Every structure is written in C-alpha cells, then in structure tokens.
C-alpha cells in the first residue's frame, strides 16, 4: 500500500488535478487510463440514492497508512484520508470518493483529489442509468455496482483502494 499512497501523492504533485467532480468526469473521459462504466439497474434513482447514502457512510470514509519497505531512504511512511460524499435529488444521485494525501503540496480540492465519481440518472419510473468514472478504485466500483442493484454486500477492502 505504501507504493499506492506514494504514487497518488507523486501524481498529485505532477499534474493539474480536477477541482470538481464535473472536471474529474471530463478528465476521465479524455484520459487513456481512465475508465467509464455505464449500466442500468431496475431501481428508482431515489432507491439507489438511499442505498448510496447508507453504504457510503458505512464503507467509504476511512484512513489509510503505509509502512515503508526496504532501506530507510527507500520510501517514507504515508497516510491518506478517504472521504465520500453523496448528493441526491429527485432526478440524480452522485457519489464522490476523494483521497487526501498527507503532505500533498499540490493544489487540490478541500476534501482531496477525486478517485471515483458515480452518477445515477432516471431512465424510466423504476430504472436508473449509472455511470462510474475512475482511474483506480476498481474494488470500490465493484461495490457501487452491487449497491446500485440493491445488493448491500460488505464494504470494499480499504487496502485495495488504489487497485485498478
């Protein structure tokens, strides 16, 4: 995990990071390494929003720490805080996951750089189209897919936060 936190901090210092969820979605669409997943579920946007609110509060707010491996000069210990925000209305739900790395000196949003953004919009009375925008965060995206479908399985493993 120390490599992942170090890589995230290094990346944040080297490029202009998106400052809003909308900017993050645009950057992922334009990126060769970004991924956009789109699918539909047989649930209303309100039901999806309630599940996202409940599961994000339970599963997507935590701290990560790492211990260096190798000689003392090889890597410094790292820490990051993962925070989720759910914004729900009658016609849309958005789940943002951000990571704030300790010691990050680059300009970043107040709650940290965006790791993943999921947006749900109604496509009928009881159907919702979900779009997940991400670079890393594969295990989180897998949980979000399950939650959107009404499967309230356990939380993703925090140690795998930066897995693709």
C-alpha positions as CSV (number, residue, x, y, z in Angstrom):
1,X,0.0,0.0,0.0
2,X,2.9,2.4,0.5
3,X,3.6,2.4,-3.2
4,X,-0.1,3.3,-3.9
5,X,-0.1,6.2,-1.5
6,X,3.3,7.4,-2.7
7,X,2.2,7.1,-6.3
8,X,-1.0,9.1,-5.6
9,X,0.9,11.8,-3.8
10,X,3.5,11.9,-6.6
11,X,0.9,12.1,-9.3
12,X,-1.0,14.9,-7.5
13,X,2.2,16.9,-7.4
14,X,3.0,16.5,-11.1
15,X,-0.3,17.3,-12.9
16,X,-3.2,19.7,-12.6
17,X,-5.8,17.7,-10.7
18,X,-9.5,18.2,-11.3
19,X,-11.0,20.5,-8.7
20,X,-14.7,19.5,-9.1
21,X,-16.5,16.2,-9.8
22,X,-17.5,17.5,-13.2
23,X,-13.9,18.3,-14.1
24,X,-12.9,14.8,-12.9
25,X,-15.6,13.2,-15.2
26,X,-14.3,15.3,-18.1
27,X,-10.7,14.3,-17.4
28,X,-11.5,10.6,-17.1
29,X,-13.4,10.7,-20.5
30,X,-10.3,12.3,-22.1
31,X,-7.8,10.0,-20.4
32,X,-6.2,6.9,-21.9
33,X,-6.0,5.4,-18.5
34,X,-9.4,6.4,-17.2
35,X,-12.4,4.2,-17.3
36,X,-16.1,5.0,-17.6
37,X,-18.6,2.1,-16.8
38,X,-22.2,2.5,-17.7
39,X,-25.0,0.2,-16.8
40,X,-28.7,0.3,-15.9
41,X,-30.5,-1.1,-12.8
42,X,-34.1,-1.9,-12.2
43,X,-34.4,0.5,-9.2
44,X,-35.6,4.1,-9.0
45,X,-33.0,6.9,-8.6
46,X,-34.4,7.6,-5.1
47,X,-33.8,3.9,-4.0
48,X,-30.3,4.0,-5.5
49,X,-29.6,7.3,-3.7
50,X,-30.8,5.9,-0.3
51,X,-28.5,2.9,-0.7
52,X,-25.5,5.0,-1.8
53,X,-26.0,7.3,1.2
54,X,-26.2,4.4,3.7
55,X,-23.3,2.3,2.2
56,X,-21.0,5.3,1.5
57,X,-21.3,6.4,5.1
58,X,-20.6,2.8,6.3
59,X,-17.8,1.9,3.9
60,X,-16.2,4.8,2.1
61,X,-14.8,7.0,4.9
62,X,-11.5,5.8,6.3
63,X,-7.8,6.5,6.8
64,X,-5.0,4.6,5.0
65,X,-1.5,4.3,6.4
66,X,1.6,2.7,5.0
67,X,4.9,1.4,6.3
68,X,8.0,1.7,4.2
69,X,9.6,-1.4,2.9
70,X,13.3,-1.7,2.4
71,X,16.1,0.7,3.4
72,X,15.1,3.8,5.4
73,X,15.7,6.0,2.4
74,X,13.6,3.9,0.0
75,X,10.2,5.3,1.0
76,X,8.6,7.5,3.6
77,X,5.6,6.4,5.5
78,X,2.4,7.7,4.0
79,X,-1.1,8.5,5.1
80,X,-4.3,9.4,3.3
81,X,-7.9,10.0,4.2
82,X,-10.7,8.7,2.0
83,X,-13.9,10.6,2.1
84,X,-17.2,10.0,0.3
85,X,-20.0,12.5,-0.4
86,X,-23.5,11.6,-1.7
87,X,-25.6,14.3,-3.4
88,X,-29.2,13.2,-4.1
89,X,-32.1,14.9,-5.7
90,X,-35.3,13.7,-7.4
91,X,-33.6,13.4,-10.8
92,X,-30.0,12.5,-9.9
93,X,-27.7,10.9,-7.4
94,X,-23.9,11.4,-7.3
95,X,-21.4,9.6,-5.2
96,X,-17.9,11.1,-5.0
97,X,-14.9,9.4,-3.4
98,X,-11.9,11.6,-2.7
99,X,-8.5,10.9,-1.3
100,X,-6.5,13.5,0.7
101,X,-2.8,12.5,1.0
102,X,-0.9,13.8,4.0
103,X,1.8,16.2,2.9
104,X,0.4,16.9,-0.5
105,X,1.7,20.3,-1.6
106,X,-0.2,20.5,-4.9
107,X,-3.4,22.4,-5.4
108,X,-6.3,20.0,-4.6
109,X,-9.9,20.2,-3.7
110,X,-10.5,20.7,0.1
111,X,-11.5,17.0,0.6
112,X,-8.7,15.7,-1.6
113,X,-8.3,14.5,-5.1
114,X,-11.1,12.6,-6.8
115,X,-10.6,8.9,-7.0
116,X,-14.1,7.9,-8.3
117,X,-17.4,9.6,-9.2
118,X,-20.6,7.6,-9.8
119,X,-23.7,9.4,-11.2
120,X,-27.2,7.9,-11.5
121,X,-30.0,9.3,-13.6
122,X,-33.5,8.0,-14.1
123,X,-34.3,6.4,-17.4
124,X,-37.9,5.5,-16.5
125,X,-40.1,5.2,-13.5
126,X,-38.1,2.4,-11.9
127,X,-34.9,2.3,-13.8
128,X,-31.6,4.2,-13.3
129,X,-28.6,4.5,-15.5
130,X,-25.3,4.6,-13.5
131,X,-22.0,5.9,-14.8
132,X,-18.9,5.3,-12.8
133,X,-15.8,7.4,-13.7
134,X,-12.5,6.2,-12.3
135,X,-8.8,5.6,-12.8
136,X,-8.1,3.4,-9.8
137,X,-10.7,2.3,-7.3
138,X,-11.8,-0.9,-9.0
139,X,-12.9,-2.6,-5.8
140,X,-14.9,0.5,-4.9
141,X,-16.5,0.5,-8.3
142,X,-17.4,-3.2,-7.9
143,X,-19.2,-2.4,-4.6
144,X,-21.0,0.5,-6.1
145,X,-22.3,-1.7,-8.9
146,X,-23.7,-4.1,-6.3
147,X,-25.2,-1.4,-4.2
148,X,-26.9,0.2,-7.2
149,X,-28.5,-3.2,-7.9
150,X,-29.8,-3.4,-4.3
151,X,-27.1,-5.9,-3.1
152,X,-25.9,-4.4,0.1
153,X,-22.8,-6.7,0.4
154,X,-20.0,-5.7,2.7
155,X,-17.5,-2.9,2.2
156,X,-14.6,-3.0,-0.2
157,X,-11.2,-3.7,1.3
158,X,-9.5,-0.4,2.1
159,X,-6.1,-1.9,1.3
160,X,-7.2,-2.3,-2.3
161,X,-8.4,1.3,-2.7
162,X,-5.9,2.1,-5.4
163,X,-6.3,-1.2,-7.4
164,X,-7.5,-0.8,-10.9
